[in-house]
């Protein structure tokens, strides 16, 4: 499942997806706390992003936009549902 910030900010939605075993990619604010280390450590999302090596990131197109191409940098990691 994919979703924007409104969905990513809902901890109950993230927890429900995890409980169902549904993979997801949701936009979250950098101040969102997420679980890492198999659910043992709670950290800010921006801290997680800052700790990833440059090789973890891939630039992907989100298609054309009104002001030209939309490219975003993505990194895939496994996290647990947090608040």
Secondary structure, DSSP 8 states (H G I E B T S, - for coil): -EE-HHHHT-HHHHHHHHHHT---EE---TT-EEEETTTTEEEEHHHHHHHS-GGG-EEEEEEEETTEEEEEEE-----B---
